[in-house]
Every structure is written in C-alpha cells, then in structure tokens.
Amino acid sequence: MENLVEIAHKAIADYGYRQVVVWSPDDIIAQWDLSDREARVLLDTVRGALEALPVPVQPDDVPTELERIKGLISTALRS
C-alpha cells in the first residue's frame, strides 16, 4: 500500500507526474515494481481518482486529497 500512497502523493502534488501515472501506468508499475494486486488498484482505482482532480491541486488541498485517495486504495486492497 505504501508504494501506491507514495505514487498518489507525487501525482497529486505534481501535475506532470500525474500525467505519467494516468497515461503511462505500465511505466509506473515497472518503475515501482508493483505487485499484480497493486497494479490492478493503480489501474482501476488510483487513475480514475487522479483524473478527477483539478489542475492544479492547490497546495492546501494536497493533504485532503491524499487522505481521500488513501482511503480508496485501502478499500480497494481489502476487496
């Protein structure tokens, strides 16, 4: 879970990195050596959540958005 949270945090704070996660998830999966389960959560849950974020996410909103996406990741990993 920690790798997914770190990826999400970087993608929330940095729009350029967010674009890599959204449009080149295979590169992110390989770079972070994600497990099959983590890769599925990245593809099915995290990408959609990142696509819905405003551009840019205001610095004051980063912690709130990170907590929201962490909750989505946690829920997806439990399913």
Beta strands, then each sheet from edge to edge (+ up, - down):
end
